[in-house]
Amino acid sequence: MGSVDNNEKYRIDKWLFAARFFKTRALAAEAIDRGRVMINDQRIKPAKTVAVGDKIEIRINNYQYVIEVLGLSNKRGSAPQAQQLYRETDESREERALLAARLKAQPQPFFAKGRPTKRDRREIERLTSSADEF
């Protein structure tokens, strides 16, 4: 983990990568460009410097994280090291848990495996012909 040095600048895209919110720095920069990352309620650019105490809002897919920066690093370390760089607010954690439960309760979408087999076609014909009789 990087040491806190006042002369060194910590870019937000590098910090998000080091904190393990994104798998690559390029993905972090893309999310910032698309407005999915905000510091202190303001849109930013990937080169924006981050400081201890900043409030960062991150949207990844359906989930939103609201975190406070506790440490600075440009180097990606292990997951336990990354978790020491920030603290997530309780409200953010609760909202993500509610959303996860809501998404889990929804029925899973049906995906066809491709062209129906002869057996599948016969089953479809049987179901549609029985519906026609009523």
C-alpha positions in Angstrom: 0.0 0.0 0.0 1.3 3.5 -0.9 2.4 5.8 1.9 0.8 9.1 2.5 3.2 11.6 0.9 2.0 15.1 0.4 4.1 15.6 -2.7 2.7 12.5 -4.5 -0.6 12.9 -6.4 -3.2 10.1 -6.3 -5.3 10.0 -9.5 -8.9 8.8 -8.9 -8.7 6.2 -11.7 -5.6 4.7 -10.2 -7.1 4.9 -6.7 -10.3 3.1 -7.8 -8.2 0.4 -9.4 -6.0 0.0 -6.2 -9.2 -0.1 -4.1 -10.5 -3.0 -6.3 -13.7 -1.3 -7.5 -12.6 -2.0 -11.1 -10.5 -4.8 -12.7 -8.5 -2.4 -14.8 -7.6 1.2 -14.7 -9.1 1.6 -18.2 -12.5 0.5 -16.9 -12.2 2.9 -14.0 -11.4 5.8 -16.4 -14.3 4.8 -18.6 -16.7 4.8 -15.7 -15.5 8.2 -14.7 -15.9 9.6 -18.2 -19.5 8.3 -18.3 -20.3 10.1 -15.1 -20.6 7.0 -12.9 -18.1 8.2 -10.4 -18.5 11.5 -8.5 -16.3 13.1 -5.8 -18.1 15.3 -3.3 -21.2 15.4 -5.5 -19.3 16.7 -8.6 -18.5 15.1 -11.9 -14.8 14.5 -12.4 -12.2 13.5 -15.0 -9.9 10.5 -14.6 -6.9 12.6 -13.7 -8.7 14.3 -10.7 -6.6 13.9 -7.5 -8.2 12.2 -4.6 -7.6 13.2 -0.9 -8.3 11.5 2.4 -11.8 12.5 3.6 -13.3 12.8 0.1 -16.8 11.3 -0.4 -17.0 9.2 -3.5 -20.1 7.9 -5.2 -19.6 4.9 -7.5 -22.3 3.3 -9.7 -21.4 -0.2 -10.9 -24.3 -1.9 -12.9 -27.3 -1.6 -10.6 -25.4 -1.0 -7.4 -24.3 2.3 -5.9 -21.5 2.7 -3.4 -21.1 5.8 -1.2 -17.6 5.7 0.4 -15.2 7.9 2.3 -11.5 7.8 1.5 -9.4 6.7 4.4 -6.1 6.0 2.7 -4.3 6.6 -0.6 -2.6 4.2 -2.9 -1.6 3.9 -6.5 -0.7 0.3 -6.3 -3.1 -2.6 -6.4 -2.7 -4.8 -3.4 -4.6 -7.7 -1.8 -8.3 -7.4 -1.0 -7.7 -6.8 2.7 -5.3 -4.0 1.9 -7.8 -2.4 -0.5 -10.5 -2.5 2.1 -8.4 -0.3 4.4 -8.4 2.5 1.8 -12.1 3.3 2.2 -15.1 3.0 4.5 -18.6 2.5 3.0 -21.5 4.4 4.6 -24.1 2.3 6.5 -26.9 3.7 4.3 -25.0 2.6 1.1 -24.5 -0.9 2.5 -28.2 -1.2 3.5 -29.4 0.1 0.1 -27.1 -2.4 -1.8 -28.4 -5.3 0.4 -32.1 -4.3 -0.3 -31.4 -4.1 -4.0 -29.6 -7.5 -4.0 -32.6 -9.1 -2.2 -35.0 -7.4 -4.7 -33.0 -8.6 -7.7 -32.7 -12.1 -6.2 -36.5 -12.3 -5.7 -37.2 -11.5 -9.4 -37.7 -14.5 -11.7 -34.7 -15.4 -13.8 -35.0 -14.7 -17.5 -35.5 -17.6 -19.8 -32.7 -18.2 -22.3 -33.3 -20.6 -25.2 -30.3 -22.9 -25.9 -30.6 -22.4 -29.6 -32.6 -24.2 -32.3 -35.3 -26.6 -30.8 -34.6 -30.3 -31.2 -37.1 -32.6 -32.9 -38.3 -33.6 -29.4 -38.7 -30.0 -28.4 -40.7 -29.2 -31.6 -43.0 -32.1 -30.9 -43.6 -30.8 -27.4 -44.3 -27.3 -28.7 -46.7 -28.7 -31.3 -48.5 -30.7 -28.6 -48.8 -27.7 -26.3 -50.0 -25.4 -29.1 -52.5 -27.9 -30.6 -54.1 -28.5 -27.2 -54.5 -24.8 -26.7 -56.2 -24.5 -30.1 -58.9 -27.1 -29.1 -60.2 -24.8 -26.3 
